[in-house]
Amino acid sequence: MNNDQTKGMSAQKIQHKSTTKPTLKTISQISGLAVATVSRALNDAPDLRQETKDLVRRIANEIGYVPNRAGLGLRTGKTNVISLIISTENDMMHYTHQLMSAVATRLRGTPYHLTITPFFPDQNKLDPVRYVVETGSADAIVLNRTEKNDPRVDYLIEKGFPFATHGRTFHTKQHAYYDFDNEVFARLMVRKMHERGCKKILLVAPPLEETYAQHMRNGALAAAEELGIEVMVESLVHCDEPSKNVYKGIKERFSLNPEIDGLFTPSPVATMSAIAAIEYMGRTVGKDIQIGSKEPFRYLKLFRKDIIVLYEDLHLAGEFLTEAVLRQLRDPSLSPMQKVVVPDYSEF
């Protein structure tokens, strides 16, 4: 049966379909393919032709086929779910919002769908990971905000559970990850601010237990030493705290150290809060104070045109991490996908 015949049959069947819920057998009758082939096509079997998969998915969409996930789990032990585990601390303008969108977009058209598993500020980070694994509520996990010695990674490696991380860890060689080189970012930012005349720069970092915060701190301090200037790592507040805390902490810091002539942070939200505090104290961005940040949205220069900004593409990160877990699910014997994006000075 050729594609034109199948399309015609599909249309004819759809016009006369009953109120009975569509099943794999329904798709089989329309397509002329065996039920087993239909099932494997919907589950993205790697040995089937893409043309066959596309045909089966098109028919499934046209007739409104929805798999019985309970039955699927009983038959295959799979859920066809990827879980993205994220902190509830993050503002919607922060990075995880972009990451969610990218993962969901990459899963579109596959047998898998995305669920969000939150963890709360007062909760052990391992709890939601353990819940997903022990309840079998997903086939793979995507994590972000990693720590160097991350207990979640240790646990998932021990369990042999498919996962990928946004950020590196002590066990980097053993798992899939995507990372932005924040050490290079910090080096470049300090260099750029020094070129604008800064001699004392404040880094408002993420919580220092997180890997990317350590990379950022190390890069900033190393660059400052090379250039013969000073970088302070803020101790009163970190960039993931609520905006009001950042505002208050920056006001206090500039009261204590009015000689600070540069500030940078990786958080766009913290950047805007810091600018509000600095301008309240009579400073002017781009004149007597330089401000730097990175962002996944390209809106900070609309807020203040003199901010030094580096763009970080979170959509690429989400796509890569999703592909990394899908690859593990297709063939666990393959080596883990890994990537580090290194920014360039010309990107500022």
N, C-alpha and C positions, 0 to 999 in steps of 0.2 A: 504494500500500500504506500503510494507516494504522499508527499506532504499536502498537495492540493486536495487529494481525496480525503485525507485525514481532516484537513480544515473544514471541508464540506460536511463530513460526517459529524465533526464537532458541533458545527453550527446547527445542523439538523437535530442532533440529540438535545442541544440546549433548548431549542424551541419547543421540544416536546417533553422536557424533563418533568418528572413527577415531583411531588412534595417530599418524597423520601430523601433523607440525608445522603448526599453523594459519598461513595466509598471508593476504595482502591479498585474494586470490581467495575464500578461505573467508568472510571478512567480507562481501565483495561478494555471495556467494550467499545468505547469511543475511539481509542487510539489503535486498537488491534494488537496491542502489546500484551504479553503475559502479565498477570497480577504481580508476580515476583519482580519482573522488570520495572513495572511502574513503581513498586515500593523502593527498589534500589535507585531509580532515577530521582525520586523525591528525597532520598537520603544522600544524594550527590556521590554515588558510587564512582570511584576514580576510573574504572575500566569501561564505563559506558560512554558512548559518543555524546559530545555536548549537544548535538542536534536532537538526540533522543531526550536528554534531560530538559531541554528548552520546550520541546513538544509537550511532554508530560506536565510540566509546570504551567504552561499556557492553558492546557485543558483544565487542570486543577483550579486555576484562577477563574476561568470562565464559568465553571459549574459551581463554584463556591465550596470546593472541597476543603475541609479543615480536618487535620489528623486528630485522632483521639489520643491525646498524649499519655493518658493513663494506660491505654492499651499498648501504645508504642513502647512505653517503659517496661511493661510486662514481657513483650515479645523480644525486645532488643537490649534492654538494660540501659537505654539511652533516653535522654530527655529532649534533645535538640535545643538545649538552652545554653547560652554563654552568659555568665554572671560577671558584671562589672562591679567591683567592690570599691566604694568611695566614701569619703568622710562627709558628714553632714555639716561640717564647719565651713565648707567652701561656698562662697557667694556664687550666684548664677552667672556672674560675669567672669568668674574665675575659670581656671583651666579645665576642670572636670566637665563642665557643661559642653565645651567643644569636643572633648574626648568622647563623651556619650553619643553625641551626634555622629561622630565619625565611625564609631563601632556599629551603631545601628544602621548607618548607610551601607557599610561594607557587608553586613549580614543580609541586606535586602536581596531577595532572589535566591537565597540559600535555604536549606531546610532548618536553619537555626534562627532563633530570635533572642533578643537581649532582655535580660532582667537586671535591675539595679538592686544591689544588696548594700544597705547603708551600715556604716559603723559610727558610733556616737563618741563625742569627746571624752566621756567618762567610762568608755567601754574598752576592754582589752581588744587590740587590733586583731588578735587571732580568733576571737569568738565568731565573727561572721564567716570567716574562712572555714573554720571547723564545722559550722552549721551547714554550709553548702555541701561540703564533702560527706559528712556523716548522714545527711538526709538524702543525699543523691539528687539534689534539686537542680543541678546543672552538670554539664559534661566537661566544662572548662571554666577557668577563672582568669580575668584580667585585673591586675592590681596596679595601683599607683601610690605615690608618696612612700617609696621604699626607704628602708633603713639599711645601713651597711650590714649589720648582723640582724637580719629580719626574721623573726620567728615564724612568720607566715610562709616564707620561702622554705625554711628548714622543714616545716610541717608538710608542705605540698610535695617537696622532693621525696621525703620519707614515704608518703602515701602513693607516690607515682601518679599524681593527679595532674592532668594537663593545665598549664598556666603560662602566662607571660606577664612581665612587669614593665611598667613605665618608669624606668630608672634602674640603675645597676645596684648590685648587692655584693657581699663577700663571696657568694656562690655564683657569680656571674657566668663562669664557664659552663655551668650545669643547666642553665635555663634560658628561655627566650626572653629578650628584652629589647626595648627601644629607649634611647636616651638622647637628650640634648646636652652637649658638653658645656655645663655651667661653669666649669673652671676656666675654660677659654672665654666664655661670655664675660665673666668677672674681670679677667685680665684686660680684655678689650675695652670694657666699660671704664675701668680705672685709667687706662691709657687715653681714651677719648676725653674724659673729664679733666685729666691733667693738661691736655692740649688746650682746653678752654680756661686754663689758669688755676684749677683746683689744687690746693695743697693739703687740705684736711677733709677727707671724704668719709661719710657715714654709710655703712652697709646695713640696711634693715633686712636681715636674712629670714628665711623660713626657720622653723624649729631645728636646732643644730643636730638633733638625733637623726634627721633625715639625710640621706646620702647626698642629694643635690645641694643641700645647704652647706655641707662640709666641702664639697667641690667648689662652691661659690666663695666661701670664706678663704679657702686655700689659694684660689686664683687671685682674689683681690689683695690679699696680704703679700703674695709673691710679687705682683705687679708694683705695689706700693714700695716694696724694698728696692726693686730694680730702678724705679724712678726717683727715689729719694724723697717720697712724700709719705703722708700718714693716712692709714685707713683704720677707722674704728668700727668694730662689729657691735651693733646696738644690743644692749643688755636689758633695757627697760621694757622692750616690746618686740615681738616678732611679726612678720608680715602677714601671717595667717590669722591674727587676732581680729576681733570685730573692729569696724572702722572707727568707732568712738575711742577704743583703746589705743589704736595707732595714732589718732589725732592727739590724744592726751599725752602719750608717751613722747611723741616728737616735739610737742611744745615744751615738755619738761627737759628733753635733751638739749634743745637749742637755748633754753634759759641757762643750762649748766655749761654749755660749750658754744657760745655765740660765734666763735671763730670758724666753725664748720662752714665750708663753702661748696660742698657737693654732697648729694645723697642719692643712693640708688637702691632698688629693691626689685625682685622679679615679679611682684604682684601689681597689676594695674590698679586694683582697688586700694591697696596700701599706698600706692603712689599718689592717687588723688587725695586720700586722707592726709598724707604728709604735706602735700602742697597747700591744702586748706589751712593746716596748722602753721606752716611757714609764712604764708601770706598774711595770716592773722597777726603775725609778729612783725610785719612790715618788710619782709624780704620779697624780692622780685625774681621769678624764675627766668633764667637766661641772662641775668645781669649780675646780681651779687650772690646768687645761689644757682648751681647747676643741678638738674634732676635727671636721673636715668632709670630706665625700666625695660622690661621686655613684655610682649603681649601677643595673644593669639588672634586679635580682632582688628587691629589698625584703627583705633579711635583716640588714643592718648594725645596725638598731635592736634586733634580737633579740640581737645580740652585745653591744652597749652602748647602752642606751636614750637616752643623752644626746648621741649623735653627731648632728651636723647633716647631713642627707642630702637630696640632690636625686635624684629618679628620672629615668632616661633610658630611653625605650622603644626598645630595640634591635630589637624585632620589627617596629615600624613602619619602621625604617630598612631592614631586610632586605627587607621587602615592596616598599618604594619602589624600592630599587636593582634588584631583580629585574624589576619592571615596567618600569623604565627601559631595561634591556638588551633585554627582550622587545619593547618598542616599536621599538627600533632595528632589531631583526631583522625585524620586520614591515614597517616603512617607514623606511628610512634617511634619507629626505628631511625627516622631521619634526624640529622643534627639540628639543634634548636636555631631558629632564626634570630639574629642579633644585629643591631645597628646603633651607631652613635653618630649624631649629626653635629658637625663642628662648624660653628659660625665663623664668618669672615669679617674683617674690619670694614670692608667695603659695603657690608649690609646695613650699617648704621645710617 
